[in-house]
Amino acid sequence: MKKRVAVTGAGGYIGRFVVNRLLDYGIDVTAVVNSNKQLNTRARIIEIDILSDYENIYERLGSPDVCLHLAWKDGFIHNSESHVENLYSHYRFIKNMVNGGLRHVAVMGTMHEVGYYEGEIDEFTPTNPYSLYGIAKNSLRQSLEVLLKDQNVVFQWLRAFYIVGDDLKNQSIFTKLIHAEHDGKELFPFTNGKNMYDFISVEELADQIALCVLQNKVQGVINCCTGKPISLREKVEEFLFKNNFKIKLDYGVFPNRPYDSPAIWGSNKKVKEVLAYSEKKSLQTITR
C-alpha cells in the first residue's frame, strides 16, 4: 500500500508545493484545507477547520500514516495576536491525532523561534523568540516534545528559514519590490542590506520537507535550509537583475529591526542525512 500523508495548510504558500512534491513521489496525499482551494486534483481534498475540537479528527482525515502540520494563520504577520490565541488549538489538534492512532507527526517550525542570534543554528541552539509568531511556534514545539515523550511516536520539527520564490504570494520584501516596480517607482526605501540570512527557494524547501516526512530515521528538530548565509543586499540585487527591474534600492532609509540578527543561518547536517538516506533507499521503499 502507498504511504498516506495528510497535509494541513495544503492550500498555503508552502503547502501547495509540498502537496505536489509528495504526489510526484507517488504518495497518497490528503490535502486538508480550511476553505476550498485550487489544489492538485490527484490529492484527496478535505475541507475542515482542524482547530475545532474534533476528538475523532484522526479518523476524519482518513487515518493517515503521517500528518504534516503546516497550517498556521497570519504566518507573515509576526506580531498578530492570532499566534498566541490559536496556540492551544494546534496542540489539541496534534494531541487528538495521536490519541486517535497517529504514529508520525511532522510540524512546520521557523527560525524565528530562536530570536536574536549570531551564527549557525542547530537543534541545540537556545531559543529566545522576540515576536508573537516565534513565541507561539517555540511554545508549540516545547509542548509537543513533552506530549510525545515516551509515546512511541515519530516527531519531526521542520524548521524553515528565509523562503524565496513564488514571490507574489510570500508577502516578503520581494513581493513589495514587484509591486513597486509595477507601479513605476524609481527608488525602494531599504535598510543597509548587510544582514546575512539562509535563503531557500520554496521549491527546494518543499522537496526537503517531503523527503523528511517520508522517512523516520532522522527525527527531532531538522533545519530545512541551505546552510549558506547570503547578505540581504546580495540576494535583493540578484533578484532585481534576474527580473530586469529598473527600480533602485535606497540604502539606509530604514534601520534594522532590533531582533534582526547580523548573520544567522541553519546547520543543514540533519537534512543532508535525510537526502543521503533517500538516495540510498529507493523511493519505492521509503514511500511505503
Residue, then its C-alpha position, 0 to 999 in steps of 0.5 A: m500500500k502507498k504511504r498516506v500523508a495528510v497535509t494541513g495548510a495544503g492550500g498555503y504558500i508552502g503547502r501547495f508545493v509540498v502537496n505536489r512534491l509528495l504526489d510526484y513521489g507517488i504518495d497518497v496525499t490528503a490535502v486538508v484545507n480550511s476553505n476550498k482551494q485550487l489544489n492538485t486534483r490527484a490529492r484527496i481534498i478535505e475541507i475542515d477547520i482542524l482547530s475545532d475540537y474534533e476528538n475523532i479528527y484522526e479518523r476524519l482525515g482518513s487515518p493517515d500514516v503521517c500528518l504534516h502540520l503546516a497550517w498556521k494563520d497570519g504566518f507573515i504577520h509576526n506580531s498578530e495576536s492570532h499566534v498566541e490565541n490559536l496556540y492551544s488549538h494546534y496542540r489539541f489538534i496534534k494531541n487528538m491525532v495521536n490519541g486517535g492512532l497517529r504514529h508520525v507527526a511532522v510540524m512546520g517550525t521557523m527560525h524565528e523561534v530562536g530570536y536574536y542570534e549570531g551564527e549557525i543554528d542547530e537543534f541545540t541552539p537556545t531559543n529566545p523568540y522576540s515576536l508573537y509568531g516565534i513565541a507561539k511556534n517555540s511554545l508549540r514545539q516545547s509542548l509537543e516534545v513533552l506530549l510525545k515523550d515516551q509515546n512511541v511516536v515519530f516527531q519531526w520539527l521542520r524548521a524553515f528559514y528565509i523562503v524565496g520564490d513564488d514571490l507574489k504570494n510570500q508577502s516578503i520584501f520581494t513581493k513589495l519590490i514587484h509591486a513597486e516596480h509595477d507601479g513605476k517607482e524609481l527608488f525602494p526605501f531599504t535598510n543597509g542590506k548587510n544582514m546575512y540570512d539562509f535563503i531557500s527557494v520554496e521549491e527546494l524547501a518543499d522537496q526537503i520537507a517531503l523527503c523528511v516526512l517520508q522517512n523516520k530515521v532522522q527525527g527531532v528538530i531538522n533545519c530545512c535550509t541551505g546552510k549558506p548565509i547570503s547578505l540581504r543586499e546580495k540576494v535583493e540585487e540578484f533578484l532585481f537583475k534576474n527580473n530586469f527591474k529598473i527600480k533602485l534600492d535606497y540604502g539606509v532609509f530604514p534601520n534594522r529591526p532590533y531582533d534582526s540578527p547580523a548573520i544567522w543561518g541553519s546547520n543543514k547536517k540533519v537534512k543532508e542525512v535525510l537526502a543521503y538516506s533517500e538516495k540510498k533507499s529507493l523511493q519505492t521503499i521509503t514511500r511505503 
